[in-house]
Amino acid sequence: MAGQNQTAQSAYKVQDCSSAVDQVLSTTKGRLLSVKPRENRCIVTVIVPHGEQRPEKIVVRVDYTNADNGQENGQ
């Protein structure tokens, strides 16, 4: 299904968006397109090449671990 956009929920939990990017890139072997930090998750978008076929855009939602609750914005 190359060329199709896919959205996935990640099974792993991370401490921050940097860790989320590392996990997604190592899993997909793709190239980073964007990272969007949200309240309790990161949305990581990557482009995965498929040889001569059109690359695939994959969006992965990665949740933060619960160890960070109450720590945002200095609380």
PQR file with spaces between the fields and no chain letter, atoms N, CA, C, O and H, PARSE charges and radii, in Angstrom:
ATOM       1  N    MET     1       0.820   -1.198    0.000 -0.4000 1.5000
ATOM       2  CA   MET     1       0.000    0.000    0.000 -0.0000 2.0000
ATOM       3  C    MET     1       0.862    1.259    0.000  0.5500 1.7000
ATOM       4  O    MET     1       0.519    2.229    0.676 -0.5500 1.4000
ATOM       5  N    ALA     2       1.932    1.269   -0.713 -0.4000 1.5000
ATOM       6  CA   ALA     2       2.778    2.446   -0.772 -0.0000 2.0000
ATOM       7  C    ALA     2       1.996    3.613   -1.337  0.5500 1.7000
ATOM       8  O    ALA     2       1.143    3.454   -2.210 -0.5500 1.4000
ATOM       9  H    ALA     2       2.210    0.481   -1.262  0.4000 1.0000
ATOM      10  N    GLY     3       2.311    4.796   -0.815 -0.4000 1.5000
ATOM      11  CA   GLY     3       1.638    5.988   -1.289 -0.0000 2.0000
ATOM      12  C    GLY     3       0.395    6.328   -0.479  0.5500 1.7000
ATOM      13  O    GLY     3      -0.178    7.404   -0.651 -0.5500 1.4000
ATOM      14  H    GLY     3       3.004    4.926   -0.106  0.4000 1.0000
ATOM      15  N    GLN     4      -0.027    5.434    0.395 -0.4000 1.5000
ATOM      16  CA   GLN     4      -1.188    5.687    1.233 -0.0000 2.0000
ATOM      17  C    GLN     4      -0.730    6.307    2.548  0.5500 1.7000
ATOM      18  O    GLN     4       0.313    5.934    3.084 -0.5500 1.4000
ATOM      19  H    GLN     4       0.438    4.560    0.535  0.4000 1.0000
ATOM      20  N    ASN     5      -1.502    7.245    3.062 -0.4000 1.5000
ATOM      21  CA   ASN     5      -1.213    7.808    4.373 -0.0000 2.0000
ATOM      22  C    ASN     5      -1.730    6.863    5.431  0.5500 1.7000
ATOM      23  O    ASN     5      -2.828    6.320    5.306 -0.5500 1.4000
ATOM      24  H    ASN     5      -2.350    7.548    2.627  0.4000 1.0000
ATOM      25  N    GLN     6      -0.938    6.663    6.481 -0.4000 1.5000
ATOM      26  CA   GLN     6      -1.354    5.801    7.570 -0.0000 2.0000
ATOM      27  C    GLN     6      -1.215    6.548    8.880  0.5500 1.7000
ATOM      28  O    GLN     6      -0.284    7.332    9.063 -0.5500 1.4000
ATOM      29  H    GLN     6      -0.047    7.105    6.583  0.4000 1.0000
ATOM      30  N    THR     7      -2.150    6.300    9.796 -0.4000 1.5000
ATOM      31  CA   THR     7      -2.079    6.840   11.145 -0.0000 2.0000
ATOM      32  C    THR     7      -2.092    5.678   12.107  0.5500 1.7000
ATOM      33  O    THR     7      -2.912    4.769   11.977 -0.5500 1.4000
ATOM      34  H    THR     7      -2.906    5.662    9.647  0.4000 1.0000
ATOM      35  N    ALA     8      -1.177    5.697   13.085 -0.4000 1.5000
ATOM      36  CA   ALA     8      -1.085    4.586   14.025 -0.0000 2.0000
ATOM      37  C    ALA     8      -0.916    5.116   15.438  0.5500 1.7000
ATOM      38  O    ALA     8      -0.364    6.196   15.650 -0.5500 1.4000
ATOM      39  H    ALA     8      -0.511    6.436   13.189  0.4000 1.0000
ATOM      40  N    GLN     9      -1.394    4.346   16.394 -0.4000 1.5000
ATOM      41  CA   GLN     9      -1.177    4.629   17.805 -0.0000 2.0000
ATOM      42  C    GLN     9      -0.011    3.752   18.244  0.5500 1.7000
ATOM      43  O    GLN     9      -0.034    2.538   18.045 -0.5500 1.4000
ATOM      44  H    GLN     9      -1.842    3.468   16.221  0.4000 1.0000
ATOM      45  N    SER    10       0.989    4.356   18.831 -0.4000 1.5000
ATOM      46  CA   SER    10       2.158    3.605   19.244 -0.0000 2.0000
ATOM      47  C    SER    10       1.872    2.783   20.496  0.5500 1.7000
ATOM      48  O    SER    10       1.103    3.202   21.361 -0.5500 1.4000
ATOM      49  H    SER    10       1.007    5.342   18.993  0.4000 1.0000
ATOM      50  N    ALA    11       2.488    1.628   20.584 -0.4000 1.5000
ATOM      51  CA   ALA    11       2.327    0.758   21.745 -0.0000 2.0000
ATOM      52  C    ALA    11       3.279    1.151   22.870  0.5500 1.7000
ATOM      53  O    ALA    11       3.077    0.744   24.014 -0.5500 1.4000
ATOM      54  H    ALA    11       3.112    1.288   19.881  0.4000 1.0000
ATOM      55  N    TYR    12       4.317    1.938   22.566 -0.4000 1.5000
ATOM      56  CA   TYR    12       5.266    2.283   23.603 -0.0000 2.0000
ATOM      57  C    TYR    12       4.974    3.654   24.193  0.5500 1.7000
ATOM      58  O    TYR    12       4.341    4.501   23.563 -0.5500 1.4000
ATOM      59  H    TYR    12       4.482    2.269   21.637  0.4000 1.0000
ATOM      60  N    LYS    13       5.452    3.853   25.420 -0.4000 1.5000
ATOM      61  CA   LYS    13       5.291    5.113   26.134 -0.0000 2.0000
ATOM      62  C    LYS    13       6.668    5.757   26.255  0.5500 1.7000
ATOM      63  O    LYS    13       7.676    5.065   26.400 -0.5500 1.4000
ATOM      64  H    LYS    13       5.967    3.165   25.932  0.4000 1.0000
ATOM      65  N    VAL    14       6.704    7.084   26.194 -0.4000 1.5000
ATOM      66  CA   VAL    14       7.972    7.800   26.245 -0.0000 2.0000
ATOM      67  C    VAL    14       7.907    8.938   27.247  0.5500 1.7000
ATOM      68  O    VAL    14       6.826    9.306   27.707 -0.5500 1.4000
ATOM      69  H    VAL    14       5.886    7.646   26.076  0.4000 1.0000
ATOM      70  N    GLN    15       9.066    9.497   27.586 -0.4000 1.5000
ATOM      71  CA   GLN    15       9.148   10.616   28.515 -0.0000 2.0000
ATOM      72  C    GLN    15       8.985   11.965   27.816  0.5500 1.7000
ATOM      73  O    GLN    15       8.500   12.922   28.421 -0.5500 1.4000
ATOM      74  H    GLN    15       9.944    9.197   27.212  0.4000 1.0000
ATOM      75  N    ASP    16       9.389   12.047   26.539 -0.4000 1.5000
ATOM      76  CA   ASP    16       9.330   13.314   25.818 -0.0000 2.0000
ATOM      77  C    ASP    16       9.274   13.070   24.312  0.5500 1.7000
ATOM      78  O    ASP    16       9.381   11.931   23.857 -0.5500 1.4000
ATOM      79  H    ASP    16       9.783   11.270   26.048  0.4000 1.0000
ATOM      80  N    CYS    17       9.108   14.134   23.550 -0.4000 1.5000
ATOM      81  CA   CYS    17       8.976   13.998   22.092 -0.0000 2.0000
ATOM      82  C    CYS    17      10.281   13.545   21.433  0.5500 1.7000
ATOM      83  O    CYS    17      10.253   12.884   20.395 -0.5500 1.4000
ATOM      84  H    CYS    17       9.021   15.059   23.920  0.4000 1.0000
ATOM      85  N    SER    18      11.397   13.887   22.015 -0.4000 1.5000
ATOM      86  CA   SER    18      12.674   13.445   21.462 -0.0000 2.0000
ATOM      87  C    SER    18      12.761   11.919   21.484  0.5500 1.7000
ATOM      88  O    SER    18      13.200   11.302   20.513 -0.5500 1.4000
ATOM      89  H    SER    18      11.420   14.425   22.858  0.4000 1.0000
ATOM      90  N    SER    19      12.347   11.324   22.581 -0.4000 1.5000
ATOM      91  CA   SER    19      12.329    9.861   22.687 -0.0000 2.0000
ATOM      92  C    SER    19      11.320    9.260   21.714  0.5500 1.7000
ATOM      93  O    SER    19      11.560    8.201   21.134 -0.5500 1.4000
ATOM      94  H    SER    19      11.991   11.825   23.369  0.4000 1.0000
ATOM      95  N    ALA    20      10.191    9.945   21.539 -0.4000 1.5000
ATOM      96  CA   ALA    20       9.169    9.468   20.604 -0.0000 2.0000
ATOM      97  C    ALA    20       9.724    9.426   19.186  0.5500 1.7000
ATOM      98  O    ALA    20       9.517    8.454   18.460 -0.5500 1.4000
ATOM      99  H    ALA    20       9.997   10.805   22.009  0.4000 1.0000
ATOM     100  N    VAL    21      10.427   10.480   18.796 -0.4000 1.5000
ATOM     101  CA   VAL    21      11.025   10.533   17.455 -0.0000 2.0000
ATOM     102  C    VAL    21      12.023    9.391   17.283  0.5500 1.7000
ATOM     103  O    VAL    21      12.013    8.709   16.258 -0.5500 1.4000
ATOM     104  H    VAL    21      10.596   11.270   19.385  0.4000 1.0000
ATOM     105  N    ASP    22      12.883    9.181   18.277 -0.4000 1.5000
ATOM     106  CA   ASP    22      13.866    8.097   18.195 -0.0000 2.0000
ATOM     107  C    ASP    22      13.187    6.745   17.997  0.5500 1.7000
ATOM     108  O    ASP    22      13.609    5.950   17.158 -0.5500 1.4000
ATOM     109  H    ASP    22      12.891    9.736   19.109  0.4000 1.0000
ATOM     110  N    GLN    23      12.133    6.487   18.773 -0.4000 1.5000
ATOM     111  CA   GLN    23      11.416    5.221   18.678 -0.0000 2.0000
ATOM     112  C    GLN    23      10.779    5.032   17.294  0.5500 1.7000
ATOM     113  O    GLN    23      10.908    3.974   16.678 -0.5500 1.4000
ATOM     114  H    GLN    23      11.789    7.132   19.454  0.4000 1.0000
ATOM     115  N    VAL    24      10.096    6.070   16.824 -0.4000 1.5000
ATOM     116  CA   VAL    24       9.394    5.963   15.541 -0.0000 2.0000
ATOM     117  C    VAL    24      10.380    5.795   14.393  0.5500 1.7000
ATOM     118  O    VAL    24      10.163    4.964   13.511 -0.5500 1.4000
ATOM     119  H    VAL    24       9.992    6.930   17.324  0.4000 1.0000
ATOM     120  N    LEU    25      11.461    6.570   14.391 -0.4000 1.5000
ATOM     121  CA   LEU    25      12.440    6.461   13.305 -0.0000 2.0000
ATOM     122  C    LEU    25      13.131    5.101   13.306  0.5500 1.7000
ATOM     123  O    LEU    25      13.394    4.543   12.241 -0.5500 1.4000
ATOM     124  H    LEU    25      11.637    7.245   15.107  0.4000 1.0000
ATOM     125  N    SER    26      13.427    4.562   14.487 -0.4000 1.5000
ATOM     126  CA   SER    26      14.086    3.249   14.526 -0.0000 2.0000
ATOM     127  C    SER    26      13.133    2.136   14.097  0.5500 1.7000
ATOM     128  O    SER    26      13.570    1.125   13.547 -0.5500 1.4000
ATOM     129  H    SER    26      13.213    5.016   15.352  0.4000 1.0000
ATOM     130  N    THR    27      11.845    2.314   14.342 -0.4000 1.5000
ATOM     131  CA   THR    27      10.857    1.306   13.970 -0.0000 2.0000
ATOM     132  C    THR    27      10.519    1.356   12.484  0.5500 1.7000
ATOM     133  O    THR    27      10.417    0.317   11.832 -0.5500 1.4000
ATOM     134  H    THR    27      11.490    3.135   14.789  0.4000 1.0000
ATOM     135  N    THR    28      10.346    2.559   11.951 -0.4000 1.5000
ATOM     136  CA   THR    28       9.887    2.693   10.562 -0.0000 2.0000
ATOM     137  C    THR    28      11.017    2.759    9.553  0.5500 1.7000
ATOM     138  O    THR    28      10.803    2.486    8.372 -0.5500 1.4000
ATOM     139  H    THR    28      10.428    3.403   12.481  0.4000 1.0000
ATOM     140  N    LYS    29      12.221    3.119    9.997 -0.4000 1.5000
ATOM     141  CA   LYS    29      13.365    3.346    9.088 -0.0000 2.0000
ATOM     142  C    LYS    29      13.059    4.475    8.108  0.5500 1.7000
ATOM     143  O    LYS    29      13.583    4.507    6.995 -0.5500 1.4000
ATOM     144  H    LYS    29      12.394    3.341   10.956  0.4000 1.0000
ATOM     145  N    GLY    30      12.196    5.409    8.543 -0.4000 1.5000
ATOM     146  CA   GLY    30      11.810    6.521    7.690 -0.0000 2.0000
ATOM     147  C    GLY    30      12.591    7.788    7.989  0.5500 1.7000
ATOM     148  O    GLY    30      13.536    7.781    8.778 -0.5500 1.4000
ATOM     149  H    GLY    30      11.770    5.383    9.447  0.4000 1.0000
ATOM     150  N    ARG    31      12.181    8.881    7.343 -0.4000 1.5000
ATOM     151  CA   ARG    31      12.784   10.201    7.550 -0.0000 2.0000
ATOM     152  C    ARG    31      11.765   11.086    8.239  0.5500 1.7000
ATOM     153  O    ARG    31      10.582   11.075    7.896 -0.5500 1.4000
ATOM     154  H    ARG    31      11.413    8.887    6.702  0.4000 1.0000
ATOM     155  N    LEU    32      12.226   11.845    9.204 -0.4000 1.5000
ATOM     156  CA   LEU    32      11.343   12.709    9.978 -0.0000 2.0000
ATOM     157  C    LEU    32      10.773   13.834    9.123  0.5500 1.7000
ATOM     158  O    LEU    32      11.513   14.539    8.436 -0.5500 1.4000
ATOM     159  H    LEU    32      13.186   11.854    9.483  0.4000 1.0000
ATOM     160  N    LEU    33       9.465   13.997    9.168 -0.4000 1.5000
ATOM     161  CA   LEU    33       8.793   15.084    8.473 -0.0000 2.0000
ATOM     162  C    LEU    33       8.373   16.166    9.469  0.5500 1.7000
ATOM     163  O    LEU    33       8.606   17.352    9.236 -0.5500 1.4000
ATOM     164  H    LEU    33       8.863   13.424    9.726  0.4000 1.0000
ATOM     165  N    SER    34       7.747   15.750   10.593 -0.4000 1.5000
ATOM     166  CA   SER    34       7.353   16.733   11.601 -0.0000 2.0000
ATOM     167  C    SER    34       7.100   16.070   12.947  0.5500 1.7000
ATOM     168  O    SER    34       6.874   14.863   13.039 -0.5500 1.4000
ATOM     169  H    SER    34       7.558   14.787   10.782  0.4000 1.0000
ATOM     170  N    VAL    35       7.144   16.908   14.003 -0.4000 1.5000
ATOM     171  CA   VAL    35       6.820   16.491   15.369 -0.0000 2.0000
ATOM     172  C    VAL    35       5.905   17.550   15.948  0.5500 1.7000
ATOM     173  O    VAL    35       6.206   18.742   15.881 -0.5500 1.4000
ATOM     174  H    VAL    35       7.327   17.888   13.929  0.4000 1.0000
ATOM     175  N    LYS    36       4.784   17.121   16.518 -0.4000 1.5000
ATOM     176  CA   LYS    36       3.837   18.051   17.131 -0.0000 2.0000
ATOM     177  C    LYS    36       3.605   17.643   18.576  0.5500 1.7000
ATOM     178  O    LYS    36       2.908   16.663   18.840 -0.5500 1.4000
ATOM     179  H    LYS    36       4.539   16.153   16.572  0.4000 1.0000
ATOM     180  N    PRO    37       4.186   18.391   19.518 -0.5600 1.5000
ATOM     181  CA   PRO    37       3.932   18.093   20.929  0.2800 2.0000
ATOM     182  C    PRO    37       2.492   18.457   21.294  0.5500 1.7000
ATOM     183  O    PRO    37       1.986   19.502   20.886 -0.5500 1.4000
ATOM     184  N    ARG    38       1.852   17.604   22.049 -0.4000 1.5000
ATOM     185  CA   ARG    38       0.505   17.849   22.543 -0.0000 2.0000
ATOM     186  C    ARG    38       0.518   17.683   24.058  0.5500 1.7000
ATOM     187  O    ARG    38       1.560   17.399   24.648 -0.5500 1.4000
ATOM     188  H    ARG    38       2.263   16.755   22.380  0.4000 1.0000
ATOM     189  N    GLU    39      -0.631   17.859   24.676 -0.4000 1.5000
ATOM     190  CA   GLU    39      -0.709   17.836   26.138 -0.0000 2.0000
ATOM     191  C    GLU    39      -0.151   16.550   26.746  0.5500 1.7000
ATOM     192  O    GLU    39       0.639   16.611   27.688 -0.5500 1.4000
ATOM     193  H    GLU    39      -1.478   18.090   24.196  0.4000 1.0000
ATOM     194  N    ASN    40      -0.540   15.409   26.233 -0.4000 1.5000
ATOM     195  CA   ASN    40      -0.083   14.143   26.813 -0.0000 2.0000
ATOM     196  C    ASN    40       0.476   13.172   25.766  0.5500 1.7000
ATOM     197  O    ASN    40       0.567   11.969   26.012 -0.5500 1.4000
ATOM     198  H    ASN    40      -1.182   15.359   25.468  0.4000 1.0000
ATOM     199  N    ARG    41       0.844   13.698   24.613 -0.4000 1.5000
ATOM     200  CA   ARG    41       1.392   12.839   23.555 -0.0000 2.0000
ATOM     201  C    ARG    41       2.168   13.669   22.548  0.5500 1.7000
ATOM     202  O    ARG    41       2.109   14.898   22.550 -0.5500 1.4000
ATOM     203  H    ARG    41       0.770   14.675   24.413  0.4000 1.0000
ATOM     204  N    CYS    42       2.889   12.976   21.696 -0.4000 1.5000
ATOM     205  CA   CYS    42       3.567   13.578   20.544 -0.0000 2.0000
ATOM     206  C    CYS    42       2.988   12.950   19.296  0.5500 1.7000
ATOM     207  O    CYS    42       2.673   11.761   19.270 -0.5500 1.4000
ATOM     208  H    CYS    42       2.937   11.977   21.694  0.4000 1.0000
ATOM     209  N    ILE    43       2.854   13.755   18.270 -0.4000 1.5000
ATOM     210  CA   ILE    43       2.419   13.240   16.981 -0.0000 2.0000
ATOM     211  C    ILE    43       3.619   13.359   16.045  0.5500 1.7000
ATOM     212  O    ILE    43       4.060   14.457   15.705 -0.5500 1.4000
ATOM     213  H    ILE    43       3.110   14.722   18.291  0.4000 1.0000
ATOM     214  N    VAL    44       4.133   12.203   15.639 -0.4000 1.5000
ATOM     215  CA   VAL    44       5.346   12.139   14.829 -0.0000 2.0000
ATOM     216  C    VAL    44       4.950   11.705   13.414  0.5500 1.7000
ATOM     217  O    VAL    44       4.287   10.684   13.226 -0.5500 1.4000
ATOM     218  H    VAL    44       3.775   11.311   15.914  0.4000 1.0000
ATOM     219  N    THR    45       5.365   12.493   12.433 -0.4000 1.5000
ATOM     220  CA   THR    45       5.077   12.171   11.033 -0.0000 2.0000
ATOM     221  C    THR    45       6.386   11.865   10.327  0.5500 1.7000
ATOM     222  O    THR    45       7.338   12.643   10.392 -0.5500 1.4000
ATOM     223  H    THR    45       5.903   13.323   12.586  0.4000 1.0000
ATOM     224  N    VAL    46       6.424   10.717    9.650 -0.4000 1.5000
ATOM     225  CA   VAL    46       7.624   10.301    8.922 -0.0000 2.0000
ATOM     226  C    VAL    46       7.276    9.936    7.487  0.5500 1.7000
ATOM     227  O    VAL    46       6.128    9.624    7.168 -0.5500 1.4000
ATOM     228  H    VAL    46       5.651   10.085    9.597  0.4000 1.0000
ATOM     229  N    ILE    47       8.278    9.982    6.639 -0.4000 1.5000
ATOM     230  CA   ILE    47       8.167    9.541    5.251 -0.0000 2.0000
ATOM     231  C    ILE    47       9.012    8.278    5.129  0.5500 1.7000
ATOM     232  O    ILE    47      10.202    8.280    5.446 -0.5500 1.4000
ATOM     233  H    ILE    47       9.210   10.235    6.898  0.4000 1.0000
ATOM     234  N    VAL    48       8.377    7.195    4.663 -0.4000 1.5000
ATOM     235  CA   VAL    48       9.076    5.917    4.529 -0.0000 2.0000
ATOM     236  C    VAL    48       9.237    5.601    3.042  0.5500 1.7000
ATOM     237  O    VAL    48       8.242    5.434    2.336 -0.5500 1.4000
ATOM     238  H    VAL    48       7.410    7.194    4.406  0.4000 1.0000
ATOM     239  N    PRO    49      10.484    5.518    2.558 -0.5600 1.5000
ATOM     240  CA   PRO    49      10.702    5.196    1.147  0.2800 2.0000
ATOM     241  C    PRO    49      10.404    3.728    0.870  0.5500 1.7000
ATOM     242  O    PRO    49      10.560    2.874    1.743 -0.5500 1.4000
ATOM     243  N    HIS    50       9.975    3.448   -0.351 -0.4000 1.5000
ATOM     244  CA   HIS    50       9.697    2.074   -0.794 -0.0000 2.0000
ATOM     245  C    HIS    50      10.355    1.829   -2.147  0.5500 1.7000
ATOM     246  O    HIS    50       9.681    1.526   -3.131 -0.5500 1.4000
ATOM     247  H    HIS    50       9.849    4.141   -1.060  0.4000 1.0000
ATOM     248  N    GLY    51      11.661    1.961   -2.183 -0.4000 1.5000
ATOM     249  CA   GLY    51      12.409    1.716   -3.422 -0.0000 2.0000
ATOM     250  C    GLY    51      11.976    2.665   -4.525  0.5500 1.7000
ATOM     251  O    GLY    51      12.032    3.884   -4.362 -0.5500 1.4000
ATOM     252  H    GLY    51      12.208    2.208   -1.383  0.4000 1.0000
ATOM     253  N    GLU    52      11.552    2.114   -5.628 -0.4000 1.5000
ATOM     254  CA   GLU    52      11.138    2.909   -6.781 -0.0000 2.0000
ATOM     255  C    GLU    52       9.705    3.420   -6.653  0.5500 1.7000
ATOM     256  O    GLU    52       9.289    4.292   -7.416 -0.5500 1.4000
ATOM     257  H    GLU    52      11.506    1.124   -5.760  0.4000 1.0000
ATOM     258  N    GLN    53       8.948    2.884   -5.697 -0.4000 1.5000
ATOM     259  CA   GLN    53       7.567    3.315   -5.508 -0.0000 2.0000
ATOM     260  C    GLN    53       7.515    4.633   -4.748  0.5500 1.7000
ATOM     261  O    GLN    53       8.509    5.071   -4.168 -0.5500 1.4000
ATOM     262  H    GLN    53       9.286    2.175   -5.077  0.4000 1.0000
ATOM     263  N    ARG    54       6.355    5.249   -4.758 -0.4000 1.5000
ATOM     264  CA   ARG    54       6.136    6.502   -4.055 -0.0000 2.0000
ATOM     265  C    ARG    54       6.316    6.295   -2.548  0.5500 1.7000
ATOM     266  O    ARG    54       5.851    5.292   -2.008 -0.5500 1.4000
ATOM     267  H    ARG    54       5.548    4.893   -5.228  0.4000 1.0000
ATOM     268  N    PRO    55       6.987    7.234   -1.858 -0.5600 1.5000
ATOM     269  CA   PRO    55       7.165    7.099   -0.411  0.2800 2.0000
ATOM     270  C    PRO    55       5.826    7.150    0.318  0.5500 1.7000
ATOM     271  O    PRO    55       4.840    7.685   -0.190 -0.5500 1.4000
ATOM     272  N    GLU    56       5.818    6.586    1.508 -0.4000 1.5000
ATOM     273  CA   GLU    56       4.609    6.519    2.316 -0.0000 2.0000
ATOM     274  C    GLU    56       4.715    7.471    3.505  0.5500 1.7000
ATOM     275  O    GLU    56       5.737    7.502    4.191 -0.5500 1.4000
ATOM     276  H    GLU    56       6.619    6.151    1.920  0.4000 1.0000
ATOM     277  N    LYS    57       3.670    8.237    3.743 -0.4000 1.5000
ATOM     278  CA   LYS    57       3.605    9.136    4.897 -0.0000 2.0000
ATOM     279  C    LYS    57       2.909    8.394    6.030  0.5500 1.7000
ATOM     280  O    LYS    57       1.797    7.892    5.867 -0.5500 1.4000
ATOM     281  H    LYS    57       2.840    8.212    3.186  0.4000 1.0000
ATOM     282  N    ILE    58       3.576    8.329    7.182 -0.4000 1.5000
ATOM     283  CA   ILE    58       3.020    7.632    8.341 -0.0000 2.0000
ATOM     284  C    ILE    58       2.978    8.598    9.517  0.5500 1.7000
ATOM     285  O    ILE    58       3.969    9.260    9.824 -0.5500 1.4000
ATOM     286  H    ILE    58       4.480    8.736    7.314  0.4000 1.0000
ATOM     287  N    VAL    59       1.822    8.673   10.172 -0.4000 1.5000
ATOM     288  CA   VAL    59       1.635    9.520   11.354 -0.0000 2.0000
ATOM     289  C    VAL    59       1.460    8.598   12.554  0.5500 1.7000
ATOM     290  O    VAL    59       0.595    7.722   12.555 -0.5500 1.4000
ATOM     291  H    VAL    59       1.017    8.135    9.923  0.4000 1.0000
ATOM     292  N    VAL    60       2.295    8.803   13.583 -0.4000 1.5000
ATOM     293  CA   VAL    60       2.245    7.951   14.773 -0.0000 2.0000
ATOM     294  C    VAL    60       1.988    8.816   16.000  0.5500 1.7000
ATOM     295  O    VAL    60       2.689    9.801   16.231 -0.5500 1.4000
ATOM     296  H    VAL    60       2.998    9.514   13.583  0.4000 1.0000
ATOM     297  N    ARG    61       0.979    8.444   16.784 -0.4000 1.5000
ATOM     298  CA   ARG    61       0.702    9.115   18.059 -0.0000 2.0000
ATOM     299  C    ARG    61       1.386    8.327   19.168  0.5500 1.7000
ATOM     300  O    ARG    61       1.147    7.131   19.336 -0.5500 1.4000
ATOM     301  H    ARG    61       0.409    7.644   16.596  0.4000 1.0000
ATOM     302  N    VAL    62       2.246    9.018   19.928 -0.4000 1.5000
ATOM     303  CA   VAL    62       2.979    8.365   21.010 -0.0000 2.0000
ATOM     304  C    VAL    62       2.610    9.049   22.319  0.5500 1.7000
ATOM     305  O    VAL    62       2.814   10.253   22.472 -0.5500 1.4000
ATOM     306  H    VAL    62       2.440    9.989   19.792  0.4000 1.0000
ATOM     307  N    ASP    63       2.065    8.280   23.270 -0.4000 1.5000
ATOM     308  CA   ASP    63       1.662    8.828   24.570 -0.0000 2.0000
ATOM     309  C    ASP    63       2.857    8.953   25.498  0.5500 1.7000
ATOM     310  O    ASP    63       3.808    8.175   25.417 -0.5500 1.4000
ATOM     311  H    ASP    63       1.899    7.301   23.146  0.4000 1.0000
ATOM     312  N    TYR    64       2.796    9.951   26.392 -0.4000 1.5000
ATOM     313  CA   TYR    64       3.796   10.093   27.444 -0.0000 2.0000
ATOM     314  C    TYR    64       3.519    9.078   28.546  0.5500 1.7000
ATOM     315  O    TYR    64       2.392    8.611   28.710 -0.5500 1.4000
ATOM     316  H    TYR    64       2.024   10.583   26.458  0.4000 1.0000
ATOM     317  N    THR    65       4.569    8.742   29.302 -0.4000 1.5000
ATOM     318  CA   THR    65       4.373    7.894   30.473 -0.0000 2.0000
ATOM     319  C    THR    65       3.692    8.707   31.561  0.5500 1.7000
ATOM     320  O    THR    65       3.722    9.937   31.525 -0.5500 1.4000
ATOM     321  H    THR    65       5.485    9.121   29.169  0.4000 1.0000
ATOM     322  N    ASN    66       3.087    8.047   32.513 -0.4000 1.5000
ATOM     323  CA   ASN    66       2.387    8.720   33.605 -0.0000 2.0000
ATOM     324  C    ASN    66       3.335    9.348   34.615  0.5500 1.7000
ATOM     325  O    ASN    66       2.895   10.102   35.483 -0.5500 1.4000
ATOM     326  H    ASN    66       3.062    7.048   32.543  0.4000 1.0000
ATOM     327  N    ALA    67       4.629    9.053   34.521 -0.4000 1.5000
ATOM     328  CA   ALA    67       5.599    9.604   35.454 -0.0000 2.0000
ATOM     329  C    ALA    67       5.705   11.112   35.330  0.5500 1.7000
ATOM     330  O    ALA    67       6.234   11.767   36.228 -0.5500 1.4000
ATOM     331  H    ALA    67       4.986    8.440   33.816  0.4000 1.0000
ATOM     332  N    ASP    68       5.214   11.676   34.235 -0.4000 1.5000
ATOM     333  CA   ASP    68       5.335   13.105   33.981 -0.0000 2.0000
ATOM     334  C    ASP    68       4.110   13.907   34.430  0.5500 1.7000
ATOM     335  O    ASP    68       4.115   15.133   34.327 -0.5500 1.4000
ATOM     336  H    ASP    68       4.784   11.144   33.506  0.4000 1.0000
ATOM     337  N    ASN    69       3.066   13.245   34.923 -0.4000 1.5000
ATOM     338  CA   ASN    69       1.826   13.956   35.282 -0.0000 2.0000
ATOM     339  C    ASN    69       2.091   15.070   36.274  0.5500 1.7000
ATOM     340  O    ASN    69       2.805   14.874   37.258 -0.5500 1.4000
ATOM     341  H    ASN    69       3.062   12.249   35.007  0.4000 1.0000
ATOM     342  N    GLY    70       1.521   16.238   36.022 -0.4000 1.5000
ATOM     343  CA   GLY    70       1.659   17.372   36.921 -0.0000 2.0000
ATOM     344  C    GLY    70       2.971   18.113   36.789  0.5500 1.7000
ATOM     345  O    GLY    70       3.183   19.095   37.499 -0.5500 1.4000
ATOM     346  H    GLY    70       0.942   16.397   35.223  0.4000 1.0000
ATOM     347  N    GLN    71       3.853   17.688   35.916 -0.4000 1.5000
ATOM     348  CA   GLN    71       5.157   18.318   35.782 -0.0000 2.0000
ATOM     349  C    GLN    71       5.214   19.356   34.674  0.5500 1.7000
ATOM     350  O    GLN    71       6.179   20.116   34.600 -0.5500 1.4000
ATOM     351  H    GLN    71       3.681   16.890   35.339  0.4000 1.0000
ATOM     352  N    GLU    72       4.208   19.408   33.813 -0.4000 1.5000
ATOM     353  CA   GLU    72       4.227   20.378   32.722 -0.0000 2.0000
ATOM     354  C    GLU    72       3.976   21.786   33.254  0.5500 1.7000
ATOM     355  O    GLU    72       3.259   21.979   34.236 -0.5500 1.4000
ATOM     356  H    GLU    72       3.424   18.790   33.874  0.4000 1.0000
ATOM     357  N    ASN    73       4.578   22.755   32.589 -0.4000 1.5000
ATOM     358  CA   ASN    73       4.401   24.167   32.928 -0.0000 2.0000
ATOM     359  C    ASN    73       4.785   24.478   34.369  0.5500 1.7000
ATOM     360  O    ASN    73       4.204   25.365   34.994 -0.5500 1.4000
ATOM     361  H    ASN    73       5.160   22.598   31.791  0.4000 1.0000
ATOM     362  N    GLY    74       5.769   23.745   34.898 -0.4000 1.5000
ATOM     363  CA   GLY    74       6.280   24.055   36.218 -0.0000 2.0000
ATOM     364  C    GLY    74       5.357   23.685   37.358  0.5500 1.7000
ATOM     365  O    GLY    74       5.568   24.166   38.472 -0.5500 1.4000
ATOM     366  H    GLY    74       6.242   23.024   34.390  0.4000 1.0000
ATOM     367  N    GLN    75       4.362   22.871   37.150 -0.4000 1.5000
ATOM     368  CA   GLN    75       3.439   22.500   38.221 -0.0000 2.0000
ATOM     369  C    GLN    75       3.950   21.323   39.000  0.5500 1.7000
ATOM     370  O    GLN    75       3.295   20.876   39.942 -0.5500 1.4000
ATOM     371  H    GLN    75       4.191   22.481   36.246  0.4000 1.0000
